[in-house]
Amino acid sequence: VVKAQIIDAEDGLIKMVVEKGSKRIMGVHVMAENAAEFIGEAALAIKHRMTIDDIIDTVHVFPTVAESLRIVALAFYKDVEKLSCCV
């Protein structure tokens, strides 16, 4: 994530648990220094029964650490290592 590179906070992990078939987000685990910046979005996604497609279609400000959730959701469809910085 570009913002993480800018602020030198590239260590961390995000795990998104998704229901097979419906693609509904069941849980999100975040271990990162800046987790507080975007864990609220993950909680709302779970509460409102959002899918990974909903997260992908949500406009995320760039560059922010919060765009990490979108990248994690995209990883269910493609290898995010091969994407340009500004997907």
Order of alpha helices (4+ residues) and beta strands (2+ residues): alpha-beta-beta-alpha-alpha-alpha
